Amino acid sequence: MKELSVTDSTQPNNTVALTQEHWGRWKNREEIAERMIAIIGRLYRENDVVVSVYGRSLVNMSVIQILKAHRRVRMIAGDLSVVDTMPILEALAECGKLTSCEVDLGKLARAAGETGTAAKELLSAALAVLPAQSERAEPKDVVLYGFGRIGRILARLIIEQAGLGRGLRLRAIVVRKSSEGDLQKRASLLRRDSVHGSFQGTISVDEENEAIIANGNYIKVIYAGSPSEVDYTVYGIKDALLIDNTGKWRDVEGLSVHLTCPGIKRVILTAPSKGEMKNVVYGVNHTDIIDSDQIISAASCTTNAITPILKVIHDKFTVLNGHVETVHSFTNDQNLTDNYHKADRRGRAATLNMVITETGAAKAVAKALPALKGKLTGNSVRVPTPNVSLAILNLNLETETTREEINEYIRQISVYSNLQGQIDYTNSSEVVSSDFIGSRSAGVFDAQATIVSGNHATLYVWYDNEVGYSCQVLRIVEQMAGVQYPHFPLETVSA
């Protein structure tokens, strides 16, 4: 499968030829992407195989989205086209019985090009370590306690993966009933979002049974004033993982009330914990989770954004000390207009002011990365944007380095390590905060902003403090539910 090279631009009167050639190449790629969609969907639904390109899933993507996913690769690993990946996908479709896994077409295509190995031979070697196909397990029940910003994004993510479950099934949400028409309003907030756009699918409401049906998923809406009021088994829910999005209870004692409810087996908190509860940043210390852990904290959005970067920098250069400053979008706990607030400064209008406030993220890093305990200070400035934040890491290192060395090191980590889901990479001098809305990485390293002088480095990390964080929470939920998907090809850089 080949593309013609662009006509020699040195030839006179070649505008018409160039126009026709570029248009022809574009239509050819569109046609290939259209054919890819059918194969990707079949592999996903029939074989539980997720097809990706450099860590970005192609499942349920449109033609344009598939082409853009390939184009994005140029920034991190060079040019890549559907012309390169289609032979790998076709070979994958002919592999016969496949078990649950994620296959990166982009990396395999790059390997095929570099080694000259045929697609079928390359796939055969890559998938040789797959376990024998077993009968697909029933999805694990998930309950969302609270349905605010993070709760609704988690609902979207779980529903999106429910084509064949990916091991999780959203069974219920628990909220307080605010007024008549509550159910319709909850459904409307799930259907439309001012920041993240429309829900990708269909949503209807079953008023009689108090439920929301989203893409065929029946989600019971349970109205309760406190956790102790709910018996989940009444709704057929058993051994469920409950995600508490309210932030009302942040210690083991408070969250343990959920475990007294019939039908709930484990609890995940979407906020920094208090006390001795485990704070988990997926990709850094998720292996600390053991079967006996009933309550886990997913830490904060900022802690998730900065800890993976700090880990890899500390591994290579050793962080002596540093300061973390976050430029953070405003949140619901601030006032829209000047009004009383129990916290300092947060009473002033969020949409009109930059507001200096504290952040516990720098200290919380130590819960996931003990090597940095006592080495970091932190502060935050809330700014008048509704989503996407920026962490500025000012670090003193034991080892002198250069801007080029750090940037290339992080690029390699973002592409080839087991932290590729946590650390993304951009090398554009034109990106701004809104470009990262919807980013599913914990943080995106901005290579153009890196400053290095001797052993002092200033690093910039963007993060979607809603979607990126929710993806991290979901990764923890999948691990606790026993949902594990081997990734191929295997990573070549340790992190």
BELQUIRA-V254312 format. One record per run of one state. SS is the DSSP state (H for helix, E for strand, L for the rest). FROM is the first residue (numbers start at 0). LEN is the number of residues. Records with the same first field share a line. If there is no record, write none. Layout:
BEGIN
SS: FROM-LEN / FROM-LEN
END
This chain:
BEGIN
L: 0-14 / 47-1 / 53-2 / 57-5 / 72-1 / 77-4 / 93-7 / 115-3 / 126-13 / 145-3 / 163-4 / 175-6 / 191-11 / 206-4 / 214-2 / 223-3 / 229-2 / 235-4 / 244-7 / 259-4 / 269-9 / 279-6 / 288-6 / 297-3 / 317-1 / 329-25 / 357-3 / 368-1 / 372-3 / 383-5 / 397-5 / 417-5 / 426-6 / 436-6 / 449-1 / 453-2 / 463-3 / 480-5 / 488-4 / 493-2
H: 14-33 / 62-10 / 73-4 / 81-12 / 104-11 / 118-8 / 148-15 / 181-10 / 226-3 / 231-4 / 251-8 / 285-3 / 300-17 / 360-8 / 369-3 / 402-14 / 432-4 / 446-3 / 466-14
E: 48-5 / 55-2 / 100-4 / 139-6 / 167-8 / 202-4 / 210-4 / 216-7 / 239-5 / 263-6 / 278-1 / 294-3 / 318-11 / 354-3 / 375-8 / 388-9 / 416-1 / 422-4 / 442-4 / 450-3 / 455-8 / 485-3 / 492-1
END
